Amino acid sequence: MACYVDALGNYGWVLRGHRVRNCHLIADSLDELHAMAVAIGMKRSWYQPTSSPHYDLTEPRRAHAVELGAVELDRRTFVGKLRELRSR
């Protein structure tokens, strides 16, 4: 069981008037997803359950997740993992 992050991209996020790159955090189970989110300082209200359960991460939180063991996936592999998780 694991948590995964995709590559940072420009998805239209603007924080304090500046565009910021962000990515997505997913996991093999919801328990793992929420545990990682807590460990990197995310609020539960930031959880996005629709389509594919995930959290959006800024660059510093992505780096923290990777430090804690999240697996970095390229775009293609990440989409494949999403499809796998949806099919369960």
C-alpha positions as CSV (number, residue, x, y, z in Angstrom):
1,M,0.0,0.0,0.0
2,A,1.3,3.5,-0.8
3,C,0.6,7.1,-1.5
4,Y,1.4,8.7,-4.8
5,V,2.1,12.2,-6.2
6,D,2.2,13.4,-9.8
7,A,4.4,16.0,-11.4
8,L,3.9,19.6,-10.5
9,G,1.9,21.6,-13.1
10,N,0.1,24.8,-13.7
11,Y,-3.5,24.0,-13.0
12,G,-4.7,27.6,-12.5
13,W,-4.0,27.9,-8.8
14,V,-3.5,31.5,-7.5
15,L,-2.4,32.0,-3.9
16,R,-1.9,35.5,-2.5
17,G,-2.0,36.9,-6.0
18,H,0.6,34.6,-7.5
19,R,0.2,31.6,-9.8
20,V,1.6,28.5,-8.1
21,R,2.3,25.1,-9.4
22,N,0.5,22.2,-7.7
23,C,0.0,18.4,-8.0
24,H,-2.2,15.7,-6.7
25,L,-1.9,13.2,-3.8
26,I,-3.7,9.8,-4.1
27,A,-3.3,6.5,-2.2
28,D,-4.2,2.9,-2.4
29,S,-6.6,3.4,0.5
30,L,-8.5,6.3,2.0
31,D,-7.0,5.6,5.4
32,E,-3.5,6.0,3.9
33,L,-4.5,9.1,1.9
34,H,-5.9,10.9,5.0
35,A,-3.0,9.8,7.2
36,M,-0.5,11.3,4.7
37,A,-2.6,14.4,4.4
38,V,-2.5,14.9,8.2
39,A,1.3,14.2,8.3
40,I,2.0,17.0,5.8
41,G,-0.3,19.5,7.4
42,M,-3.4,19.3,5.3
43,K,-6.9,20.0,6.5
44,R,-9.6,17.4,6.0
45,S,-11.8,20.0,4.5
46,W,-9.3,20.2,1.5
47,Y,-10.1,16.5,0.6
48,Q,-11.7,16.2,-2.8
49,P,-13.8,13.0,-2.9
50,T,-15.5,13.5,-6.3
51,S,-14.2,11.7,-9.4
52,S,-10.9,10.4,-7.8
53,P,-10.4,10.9,-4.1
54,H,-7.4,13.2,-3.7
55,Y,-5.8,16.2,-2.2
56,D,-4.2,19.0,-4.2
57,L,-0.7,19.9,-3.0
58,T,1.6,22.9,-3.4
59,E,5.2,22.3,-4.1
60,P,6.4,22.4,-0.4
61,R,3.7,19.9,0.6
62,R,4.6,17.6,-2.3
63,A,8.2,17.7,-1.2
64,H,7.2,16.8,2.4
65,A,5.0,13.9,1.2
66,V,7.9,12.5,-0.9
67,E,10.1,12.8,2.2
68,L,7.5,10.7,4.1
69,G,7.5,8.0,1.4
70,A,5.0,9.1,-1.2
71,V,5.9,7.6,-4.6
72,E,6.6,10.1,-7.4
73,L,4.9,9.1,-10.7
74,D,5.1,10.6,-14.1
75,R,1.8,11.8,-15.7
76,R,1.1,8.6,-17.7
77,T,1.8,6.3,-14.7
78,F,-0.2,8.5,-12.4
79,V,-3.3,8.3,-14.7
80,G,-2.9,4.6,-14.9
81,K,-2.8,4.4,-11.1
82,L,-6.0,6.5,-11.0
83,R,-7.7,4.2,-13.4
84,E,-6.6,1.2,-11.3
85,L,-7.9,2.8,-8.1
86,R,-11.3,3.7,-9.7
87,S,-11.8,0.1,-10.9
88,R,-11.6,-1.3,-7.3
